[in-house]
Amino acid sequence: MSSNVITVPNLLTLLRMALIPVFAILLFYNQFSWALFVFFFAGVSDGVDGFVARRFNQQSELGTILDPIADKLLMTTAFIILTLPGIFPTEPHLRHLPVPFWVTAAVIGRDILIIVVAGAIFVITNFRGFQPSWLGKASTVIQIFAVGLVLVAAIFPALGGFYLPTVYTTVFAFALFSGVHYIYYVAKLMKEED
């Protein structure tokens, strides 16, 4: 693990963070095609920075902190804006938009739960071995696909977004289960470290 700050993966992560306000502005002004392009580009850059870090031994302490923060900021921004009333045109085809508040509350609530639990455990025990669980990673992947599918429904209203209720239920279920699972997962990590 390098202490270097200026690495290609870190620069890609910073670029991804810089794209978050651009993505938010595009969503706010109903530029859904461009928003989807920026979101797709951010997703590709996330994959590329991870590959470059591993392949060229450019993993850094800063990167391990910034990368998940960039992901969470992008997803939180996406869900908050996609939940706002008035973001989508009022067309009969778009009856499943905006994203229901209960979906966004579950996504953000899960992240808050994980941060609070991790923070409390760190303060009490000084445990630092926090790692993402497989269910947490799956939940993040599902959220990414969900944002993409919501944007596709906005770009092509003729589709009617018929698949969105299933998408919302899946995002909610994975956010709920992965949040609860993480508490047990961290307890297991702590036992293994003892």
Stockholm file with secondary structure:
# STOCKHOLM 1.0

chainA/1-194         MSSNVITVPNLLTLLRMALIPVFAILLFYNQFSWALFVFFFAGVSDGVDGFVARRFNQQSELGTILDPIADKLLMTTAFIILTLPGIFPTEPHLRHLPVPFWVTAAVIGRDILIIVVAGAIFVITNFRGFQPSWLGKASTVIQIFAVGLVLVAAIFPALGGFYLPTVYTTVFAFALFSGVHYIYYVAKLMKEED
#=GR chainA/1-194 SS CBCCSCCHHHHHHHHHHHHHHHHHHHHHTTCHHHHHHHHHHHHHHHHHHHHHHHHTTCCBHHHHHHHHHHHHHHHHHHHHHHHSTTSSCCCGGGTTCSCCHHHHHHHHHHHHHHHHHHHHHHHHHCCCCCCCCHHHHHHHHHHHHHHHHHHHHHHCGGGTTTTHHHHHHHHHHHHHHHHHHHHHHHHHHHHHHC
#=GC SS_cons         CBCCSCCHHHHHHHHHHHHHHHHHHHHHTTCHHHHHHHHHHHHHHHHHHHHHHHHTTCCBHHHHHHHHHHHHHHHHHHHHHHHSTTSSCCCGGGTTCSCCHHHHHHHHHHHHHHHHHHHHHHHHHCCCCCCCCHHHHHHHHHHHHHHHHHHHHHHCGGGTTTTHHHHHHHHHHHHHHHHHHHHHHHHHHHHHHC
//
